[in-house]
Structure formats: structure tokens, C-alpha cells
Amino acid sequence: MPLSPLAGLLAQLGPARRRQVLSHRSWVAERTDSYERLEFLGDSVLQLIVTEELMRHHPAASEGDLAWMRQTVVDGEMCAHVAVLAGLHEQLRAVAPEHSRSLADQPSVQAALTEAVIGAAWIDLGIPATTDAVRGAFAAAVAAAVPGQRDPKTTLQELAARTGVAIHYEVTRIDGPAHRRGFTTRVTVGTAVAEGVGGSKQSSERAAATAVLDVLAESA
């Protein structure tokens, strides 16, 4: 089976850079030896490449639509998903000290790995190789982005602002092992209440927002 685009980038990096990409700040002597600076760069590179892709796919989309679509493509949950597909979390687990291996199961760390690989490749492998890999890794997310379709949490926030009601999210349940968590979130908007389930806190909040928007639409 061929390597995923991001796994391919990681494989092309030199040993020292690979070690940096796969080093969490909690187990290195100096924070600059961890992936944090590469993650910082990779975040900017990812946004740039995805913005260009969205403009190419949607030549008539407004600036506002492009911004909302980009956010759905590059958010933490999507970056974590891409990292898992590439096996980046398993590579981190393989080199982590025994007491820190569970970090590989955290979506925030998985998302950071995606951005760190992108940042490292931008420096060491060049723009064309990095761009091609990012396009491949995020192709499905870019294709799924639709102009005018906003994140349900944003839609709910705008609705609440117009009507003057408060929104409250609460995680009511967490199930499953560390590497396969299930979250249940309850959202309250005025007198309307709904729940959503997802593989991360963020996705369960989006599911809850979608559900409560349906409740509010039915009662309107």
C-alpha cells in the first residue's frame, strides 16, 4: 500500500528533523527541540495552500464563504483525522517515552503532528512537494466544503445573538478507551435543549448545535 501524502513527507525528512517532528515538548530538554515551532509554521502553510485550493475550486465564492469553508477544512478535528489516516500518531507513540505514549491518542496532539510535518516539509523539502502532499491529504475535505454552508455552531451563535438568548454547552458523557473516545454534549439555548454525539468534544458540540437548530426550527 502506498504511503499517505503526509507519511510520505515525513519519510523524506532527515533523521534530526523527523525527531523534532515527533517530539512533544514534555519530553525534550528545550521546547525549541519539540515540534511546536514547526507546528506554528505548518498552520500558516496549511491555510495558504487550502485557501488557494478553495479559490481554484470555487472561483465565484465570496471572501466570507472562502473563510468559512477554509475553517471547516483546516480545523483541529480535520487535522487530527488526517494525522490518524497517515499513521502519524502511531509514529509518535513508537518513539515516545513509555509514560507519555498516551499523548498520541489526544486529538490536539494528532492535529499538531499534521501541522508539524507540513512545516518541516516546507523548510526542508520545498514548496512543490509540500503543496502536492497537502492537496492530496486534504482533498476530501476540500471537495466536501460548500459555499454558503456554515458551521452549525456559528449559525447557532448568530441566531442566539439576534434573539438575545444565551448558549450553554456541557459535556455530559465520555465513553470508550483513550484512543476511541465518544463524547456526548448537551446544548441549551433559552428553553431549547438537544444533545449530540461525536468522536471529539468539538464534533459532539457541532452535532448538538445541529440538533438544537432543528428543535428551534420546529418550534418557530
N, C-alpha and C positions, 0 to 999 in steps of 0.2 A: 504494500500500500504506500503511495507517495506521501511525503511529509506534507502537513498542512502548511499554508504560507508562512505563518509566524514561526512554526517549528523549524521551517527551512531557514529562516533568517537567523534564528538562534544557533543553528548548527554551523552556520558560516562564520560566526564571530570567533575571535581568538580566545584562548583559554582565560586570560585575565578579564576580558570583557564579559565572557559568559559567567564567570564567577561573580562579577559585580551585578549583573542582571539577576542572578539567583541568590542574592544576599539581602536578607532582611536586616533592617537597622538594629534589631535586638541582639544579633549575634556577631556584629563586627565591632572592632575597636573604635573606628572613626565612622561617623554617619556618611561621610563622603565616599566610603568604600561600599555602601549599600546601593540599592537600585533607585534611591529617591531622586537624585538629580536627573537620571535617565528617564524616570517616570515623568518628571516635570517637563522635560523636552518632548517626550513622546506624546503627551497630552496635546501640546500645541501642533505637532506634526500631524497627529491623527485628525484633529479638527480641520486643518488645512486641506488634507487630502480628501476627506469626506465632503467638505464644502464644495470643492472642485467637482467631485463626482455628482453631487446633487444638482449643481448648476448645469452640468452636462446632461443629466437625465431629465431635468425639468427646466427647460430654457425659458418658460413663461412664468415660473414661480416667483412670487414676491419675496422681498428680503425677509419679511416676517415668517412666511411659510418655510423658507430655507432654514431659518434659525430653529423653528420648531422641529422640522424633520431632522436636522443635524443632531439636536439634543436626543432624539429617540435612538439614533444610530450610535452615538458615542457615550451614552450614559454608562454608569458603573456596572449595571446589570448586564448590558450587552458586552462590555469589555471582559467581564468575568466569564461570560458564556463562551466568547471567542478563545479565551485562555484555556478553558477546560477542553474545548474541541481540539486545541493544539497540544494538549498534554503538558502545558507549562507548569501547572500546579504539581503534577507528578515529578517533574524535573526538580522543582524546588524541594519537594518532600525528600527526594533522593539525596540531596546534599545538605539538608538542614540538620542541625544538632537534634538529637533524639527528643529533647524536651520541647522543641519548637516545631516539630513536624505538623502539628495540628493547624499551624498558620496557613498551610497550603489549602485548607478547606474553607478559609474565610473569603467570601466574595470580594471584599475590598482588597485583599492581597492578590487575588487572582486578577482583578482589574488592573492593579498596579503592575503586575508582570507583563500584561499585554502592552501597556504604555512604555514600560522599560525596554522591552525588546524593540519596539518601534524607535525609541530614542537612540538606542545603541546602534541600530542598523543605519539610521540617518547619519550618524557620525562616521561609522566605520565601513559601511557597505555602499553608501551613496544614495542619492535621491531616486534614481530609476528603480533600483532593486527594492527599496523601501516602499515606494509608491505602488509598485506592482503587487507586493505582498499584502499591503493594507487593502487595496482594491479587492483582492481575492478573499481575504479573511472576512471583510465586511460586506461582501457583495449581496448576500441575502438580506441583510439589514437595510442596505441602501435601496434594494428593489422593493422592500416592504414599506418604505416611507412614502406617505401620500400627502400631497399638498392639501392644506386646509384641515387635516386631521390632527387635532391637538391631543396631547397627553390628557387623560381623564382627570388627573389631579389639578392640572392647570384650568381645565374647563370648570371644574367644581369650585376652585378658588375664585374665578371670575364671577361665577354665579352667586357665590356667597357674598362677595364684595358688593355686588349690585343690590342684593336684598338685605344686607346688613346683619347676616347671621354668622355665627362662629362655626368653625370646623374643628373637630377633635378626632385624632387618630389614636387608637390604642391597640397594641399587640395583645391579643387575648389568649393565644396558644402558640407553642412551639413544639413541633413533633420531629421525630426521626433522628438518626445519627448525625454527627457533626458534618459529614460530607454530603448529606442529603436532607437538609433541614426543610421543614414545612412550616410556614408562618400563617396564622390567621389574624387578621386585623379587623377591628370594628371601627367604623367611622360614624360620627354623629354630626348632623347638620340641622340645627334647630331641633325639630321633633322627629326628623327622619333619621333612621338608623339602618345600616346594612353592614355585611361582612364580606371579606374577600380572602382568598387563599392563594399563596404563591410560594415559590422556592426561595424567596428572599423577602426581607421586610419591605423593600421598595415595590416589588411586584405584587405583594399582598395588599399594599396600600392602593396601588393602581386598580386592582381588582375590586377593592372595596369602594373606591371612588366611582368606578363604572356602575357598580350595583346600586349605589345610593342615587346616582343620576337617573337611573331607571325608576327608582322609587319616587323621586321628585317629579319626574315626567308624568307618571301615572296619577299623581295627586294634583297635578296642575289643572 
